[in-house]
Amino acid sequence: MTNLMRTFLAVAAVALMLFAVGAMLVDEFMVAGVSFLGATFAIYYRETRA
């Protein structure tokens, strides 16, 4: 995996985490849950495909 791809996945994970926090603040817990799952998957994928 290229460094560009690893960087993109890291940025995507952080963006999803921030989005999930914002969703929680407006009581959209289902959206927040899906966002956290997406972020977790992005981190997992980044680490396992290193």
C-alpha positions as semicolon CSV with decimal commas, in nm:
position;residue;x (nm);y (nm);z (nm)
1;M;0,000;0,000;0,000
2;T;0,131;0,341;-0,091
3;N;0,188;0,617;0,162
4;L;-0,079;0,826;-0,007
5;M;-0,339;0,553;0,050
6;R;-0,235;0,510;0,415
7;T;-0,261;0,885;0,469
8;F;-0,603;0,896;0,304
9;L;-0,733;0,616;0,527
10;A;-0,599;0,789;0,839
11;V;-0,767;1,118;0,740
12;A;-1,091;0,936;0,657
13;A;-1,091;0,765;0,998
14;V;-1,041;1,096;1,181
15;A;-1,311;1,265;0,971
16;L;-1,557;0,984;1,047
17;M;-1,481;1,006;1,419
18;L;-1,545;1,382;1,418
19;F;-1,864;1,328;1,217
20;A;-1,978;1,067;1,470
21;V;-1,922;1,309;1,760
22;G;-2,121;1,576;1,576
23;A;-2,402;1,327;1,508
24;M;-2,416;1,240;1,879
25;L;-2,448;1,607;1,970
26;V;-2,765;1,631;1,761
27;D;-2,900;1,297;1,890
28;E;-2,847;1,098;1,570
29;F;-2,711;0,790;1,744
30;M;-2,770;0,551;1,456
31;V;-2,566;0,773;1,224
32;A;-2,300;0,804;1,495
33;G;-2,282;0,425;1,534
34;V;-2,238;0,369;1,162
35;S;-1,971;0,640;1,149
36;F;-1,777;0,477;1,434
37;L;-1,798;0,140;1,258
38;G;-1,668;0,300;0,938
39;A;-1,381;0,467;1,120
40;T;-1,292;0,144;1,301
41;F;-1,292;-0,045;0,971
42;A;-1,072;0,221;0,806
43;I;-0,817;0,192;1,088
44;Y;-0,830;-0,189;1,081
45;Y;-0,787;-0,198;0,702
46;R;-0,497;0,047;0,718
47;E;-0,315;-0,160;0,980
48;T;-0,374;-0,501;0,825
49;R;-0,282;-0,397;0,469
50;A;0,037;-0,214;0,574
